[in-house]
Amino acid sequence: MSQTPIKFAYWVPNVSGGLVVSRIEQRTGWDIDYNRQLARIAEQAGFDYALSQIRFTAGYGAEYQHESVAISHALLAATEKLRVIAAILPGPWHPAVLAKQIATIDHLTGGRIAVNIVSGWFRGEFHAIGEPWLEHDERYRRSEEFIEVLKGIWTQDAFSYRGDFYRFHDYSLKPRPLQQPHPEIFQGGSSRAARDMAARVSDWYFTNGNTPEGIEAQVDDIRAKAAANGHSVKIGVNAFIIARDTEAEARAVLDEIIAKADPEAVRAFGHEVKNAGAASPEGEGNWAKSSFEDLVQYNDGFKTNLIGTPQQIAERIVALKALGVDLILSGFLHFQEEVAYFGEKVLPLVRELEARRAAA
């Protein structure tokens, strides 16, 4: 097991409706004041990263959204140590524009910005804004070129590139980012194309929530492919965390979330994402095998089973670390109060268990 402490990130609620498609009360706001305060709470609680979301159109309860790069910069300005990952969608973004945005923010915030390259799953969103919709594996080919271009712009003078999606001719960006060799690059996805891309070019790979067995299989697959490419990649796992003083309380919250799910919105979301998952050649993309209950949480976060008492959750987190997980990407029902609770009750237990294992 790695001697490096496992890291923690949280989903930035810059999109309205919270992280579950349910009518249950969610004491979470999408506005900037709520998010600034949440970022400060998370930083104090011991979180390493925050991940902003990118959405362009209203739907599935997410009627309002703040743009990811702008809000990421605002959260960085409100904190001192927290690193913020801005979600980016190739197509709407051109890599030269993004490279310059991120280099500037990197200088303004002391080197704390990162990017999450999202290949896209929502066909209707692309149609709504007049962007061409590529087939599944073509979206990942474009994302891979996008990442190659970002790295080239951030590390080379007179950068040239001739790909199927992007062309550059003797382009130099000044100033380059502070971070060396470049800001961290995250990506997600569960399909073969997504995993293979991570094994070639990404610094971090995010997977949807899953069972320990499913996570172990993904970790082993990606690490083996990356090693064959002379590359290394870290692994982050999505988890919707329900930490309560008793397991019964935590399970009751989960039951209520599912009981109050918005069936129409869940089915509409499920229709889109299952089409996206099934569109991969092997039919194994994100959400391809998700149940109705899984889809109530956007990224299968219930599957990871970080639901219970602080001790139970801490033990499961350290078990995931033993499988090769480097980061837990966390979602919560009531973000501010539950992030604070996690920092007070769960994270110290994780560190204690890590120390014990390191000494054993």
ROVEX-651144 format. One record per residue (C-alpha): residue in three letters; x, y, z. Coordinates in steps of 0.02 Angstrom, whole numbers, padded with zeros to 5 digits, always signed. Each point is the difference from the previous one (the first is absolute). Layout:
BEGIN
ALAXYZ/...
//
This chain:
BEGIN
MET+00000+00000+00000/SER+00062+00174-00042/GLN+00081+00097+00142/THR-00071+00162-00069/PRO-00157+00055+00095/ILE-00158-00025-00100/LYS-00068+00165-00066/PHE-00175+00071+00007/ALA-00096+00106-00124/TYR-00179+00061+00002/TRP-00120+00040-00141/VAL-00028+00188-00009/PRO-00189+00030+00000/ASN+00011+00135-00134/VAL-00152-00085-00080/SER-00170+00014+00083/GLY-00093-00152+00064/GLY+00139-00079+00100/LEU+00075-00169-00042/VAL-00153-00112+00014/VAL-00152-00001-00114/SER-00118+00001+00146/ARG-00129+00112+00083/ILE+00082-00027+00169/GLU+00055+00161+00085/GLN+00178+00047-00049/ARG+00070+00143+00102/THR+00122+00040-00139/GLY+00009+00157-00106/TRP+00071+00026-00175/ASP+00032+00186+00028/ILE+00172+00076+00019/ASP-00017+00050+00183/TYR-00045-00178+00050/ASN+00142-00069-00104/ARG+00131+00120+00068/GLN-00046-00048+00178/LEU-00002-00185-00046/ALA+00174+00014-00075/ARG+00066+00077+00161/ILE-00085-00137+00104/ALA+00073-00136-00112/GLU+00174+00075+00009/GLN-00010+00006+00190/ALA-00070-00178+00005/GLY+00151-00069-00093/PHE-00064-00018-00178/ASP+00133+00012-00135/TYR-00106+00039-00154/ALA-00167+00067-00057/LEU-00071-00052-00170/SER-00113+00124-00090/GLN-00134-00067-00117/ILE-00032+00049-00180/ARG-00177+00009-00067/PHE-00063+00108-00142/THR-00188-00034-00001/ALA-00133-00014+00134/GLY-00075-00169+00039/TYR-00017-00146+00123/GLY-00027+00121+00144/ALA+00158+00097-00046/GLU-00087+00158-00057/TYR+00141+00123+00041/GLN+00187-00016-00022/HIS+00154+00108+00026/GLU+00136-00026-00131/SER+00140-00111+00061/VAL+00158+00102-00035/ALA-00072+00162+00069/ILE-00064-00078+00161/SER+00160-00099+00023/HIS+00098+00162-00003/ALA-00120+00077+00126/LEU+00022-00146+00120/LEU+00189+00007-00017/ALA-00006+00185+00042/ALA-00102-00040+00157/THR+00124-00131+00065/GLU+00186-00022+00032/LYS+00042-00185-00022/LEU-00147-00084-00086/ARG+00032-00054-00179/VAL-00147+00019-00120/ILE-00030-00108-00153/ALA-00099+00084-00140/ALA-00104-00117-00108/ILE+00029+00031-00186/LEU-00095-00064-00152/PRO+00097-00012-00164/GLY-00106+00071-00139/PRO-00067+00153+00091/TRP+00179+00035+00058/HIS+00147+00022-00117/PRO+00162-00060+00081/ALA+00094+00162-00036/VAL-00134+00101+00091/LEU+00000-00120+00148/ALA+00190-00009+00008/LYS+00007+00189+00016/GLN-00142+00009+00127/ILE+00079-00132+00111/ALA+00176+00073-00013/THR-00066+00169+00056/ILE-00101-00073+00145/ASP+00152-00103+00050/HIS+00101+00161+00020/LEU-00140+00091+00089/THR-00024-00139+00129/GLY+00175-00065+00033/GLY-00013-00159-00102/ARG-00161-00079+00065/ILE-00106-00026-00157/ALA-00027-00167-00090/VAL-00114-00059-00140/ASN-00118-00147-00023/ILE-00023-00040-00184/VAL-00178-00063-00024/SER-00029-00087-00167/GLY-00189+00026+00009/TRP-00151-00112+00016/PHE-00150+00116-00028/ARG-00042+00005-00186/GLY-00143+00123+00028/GLU+00118+00125+00079/PHE+00115-00001-00152/HIS-00149+00020-00117/ALA-00070+00143+00104/ILE+00159+00103-00020/GLY+00033-00047-00181/GLU+00151-00111+00032/PRO+00027-00157-00107/TRP-00031-00162+00094/LEU+00137-00129-00028/GLU-00016-00187+00025/HIS+00060-00071+00166/ASP+00179-00047-00040/GLU+00023+00154-00109/ARG-00042+00108+00150/TYR+00142-00083+00095/ARG+00119+00019-00148/ARG-00039+00186+00000/SER+00026+00010+00188/GLU+00168-00087-00015/GLU+00055+00125-00132/PHE-00065+00140+00111/ILE+00111-00061+00144/GLU+00151-00024-00113/VAL-00022+00178-00062/LEU-00019+00071+00176/LYS+00160-00085+00054/GLY+00091+00062-00155/ILE-00057+00180+00021/TRP+00044+00000+00185/THR+00174-00076-00020/GLN+00069+00048-00172/ASP+00048+00155-00097/ALA-00051+00008-00183/PHE-00121-00144+00027/SER-00063-00086-00157/TYR-00130-00137-00012/ARG-00094-00082-00142/GLY-00144-00108+00059/ASP-00171-00047-00065/PHE-00084+00130+00112/TYR+00131+00134+00038/ARG+00140+00088-00095/PHE+00136+00112+00073/HIS+00144+00087-00089/ASP+00148+00069+00098/TYR-00110+00057+00144/SER+00078+00065+00161/LEU-00095+00043+00157/LYS+00074+00123+00124/PRO-00007-00009+00146/ARG-00010-00186+00019/PRO-00084-00069+00157/LEU+00095+00004+00164/GLN-00029-00185+00029/GLN+00133-00115-00071/PRO-00006-00085-00118/HIS-00180+00062-00015/PRO-00165+00010+00098/GLU-00071-00170+00042/ILE-00114-00079-00130/PHE-00146-00107+00058/GLN-00125-00098-00105/GLY-00144-00119+00030/GLY-00091-00142-00084/SER-00019-00189+00018/SER+00007-00057-00181/ARG+00148-00085-00082/ALA+00037+00160-00096/ALA-00002+00104+00160/ARG+00114-00119+00094/ASP+00122-00014-00145/MET+00008+00188-00016/ALA+00039+00018+00185/ALA+00136-00131-00016/ARG+00083+00106-00135/VAL-00018+00183+00042/SER-00092+00046+00162/ASP+00071+00034+00172/TRP-00158-00055+00089/TYR-00145-00115-00045/PHE-00172+00019+00079/THR-00117-00149+00000/ASN-00183-00006+00049/GLY-00046-00081+00164/ASN+00018-00188+00003/THR+00022-00153+00110/PRO+00174-00038+00069/GLU+00014-00142-00126/GLY-00048+00113-00145/ILE+00119+00137+00057/GLU+00144-00123+00021/ALA-00026-00066-00177/GLN+00003+00177-00072/VAL+00154+00050+00101/ASP+00097-00155-00052/ASP-00050+00022-00182/ILE+00049+00183-00010/ARG+00162-00020+00096/ALA+00055-00146-00109/LYS-00040+00094-00161/ALA+00086+00158+00064/ALA+00157-00097+00048/ALA+00007-00075-00174/ASN-00005+00177-00068/GLY+00137+00061+00117/HIS-00131+00109+00084/SER-00073+00011+00175/VAL-00175+00056+00050/LYS-00084+00027+00168/ILE-00177-00061+00034/GLY-00147+00095+00074/VAL-00167-00084+00044/ASN-00169+00085+00014/ALA-00095-00027+00162/PHE-00158+00077+00072/ILE+00040+00007+00185/ILE-00134-00016+00134/ALA+00089+00006+00168/ARG-00109-00004+00156/ASP+00025-00045+00182/THR-00085-00169-00027/GLU-00013-00114-00151/ALA-00189-00002+00018/GLU-00006+00190-00019/ALA+00110-00006-00155/ARG-00101-00139-00082/ALA-00162+00093+00038/VAL+00066+00152-00094/LEU+00043-00109-00151/ASP-00173-00080+00005/GLU-00082+00171+00006/ILE+00104+00066-00146/ILE-00056-00147-00108/ALA-00180+00002+00062/LYS-00014+00184-00047/ALA+00089-00019-00167/ASP-00077+00096-00145/PRO-00044-00147-00115/GLU-00026+00105-00156/ALA+00165+00091+00020/VAL+00094-00161+00044/ARG-00072-00089-00152/ALA+00043+00147-00115/PHE+00177+00007+00069/GLY+00014-00189-00011/HIS-00058-00001-00181/GLU+00138+00121-00051/VAL+00142-00075+00101/LYS-00043-00181-00038/ASN+00003+00042-00185/ALA+00171+00079+00028/GLY+00063-00151+00096/ALA-00067-00126-00125/ALA+00075+00100-00143/SER+00175-00059+00043/PRO+00048-00146-00114/GLU+00006-00121+00147/GLY-00157+00074+00081/GLU+00092+00032+00163/GLY+00000+00189+00011/ASN-00056+00099+00152/TRP-00175-00045+00059/ALA-00021-00142-00126/LYS-00053-00119+00140/SER-00067+00124+00129/SER-00166-00038+00086/PHE-00136+00129+00036/GLU+00066+00016+00178/ASP+00178+00027-00063/LEU-00058+00137-00119/VAL-00079+00101+00141/GLN+00180+00053+00035/TYR+00075+00068-00160/ASN+00163-00098+00002/ASP-00048-00164+00085/GLY+00063+00065+00166/PHE-00109-00114+00106/LYS+00090-00153-00071/THR+00163+00046+00089/ASN-00093-00026+00166/LEU+00078+00139+00103/ILE-00161+00000+00100/GLY+00000-00032+00188/THR+00093+00055+00155/PRO+00164+00096-00007/GLN+00095-00159+00048/GLN-00084-00105-00134/ILE+00032+00131-00134/ALA+00181+00025+00052/GLU+00033-00187-00007/ARG-00078-00013-00174/ILE+00103+00149-00061/VAL+00162-00080+00059/ALA-00054-00164-00081/LEU-00023+00094-00165/LYS+00172+00074+00021/ALA+00069-00176+00017/LEU-00077-00039-00170/GLY+00097+00144-00078/VAL-00120+00146+00018/ASP+00089+00167+00025/LEU-00147+00118+00022/ILE-00182-00003+00056/LEU-00112+00120-00099/SER-00138+00038+00124/GLY-00179+00055-00015/PHE-00115+00045+00145/LEU-00182+00038+00032/HIS+00026+00158+00105/PHE+00173+00054-00056/GLN+00059+00129+00127/GLU-00052-00091+00157/GLU+00047-00174-00064/VAL+00171+00052-00066/ALA+00034+00073+00173/TYR-00061-00161+00084/PHE+00109-00105-00116/GLY+00152+00105+00043/GLU-00034-00014+00186/LYS-00058-00180+00015/VAL+00059-00103-00149/LEU+00163+00071-00067/PRO+00096-00017+00166/LEU-00049-00184+00006/VAL+00062-00024-00178/ARG+00169+00075+00046/GLU+00009-00107+00157/LEU-00036-00159-00099/GLU+00128+00049-00133/ALA+00132+00026+00134/ARG-00038-00168+00079/ARG+00016-00091-00166/ALA+00162+00091-00040/ALA+00072-00053+00168/ALA-00057-00182-00014/
//
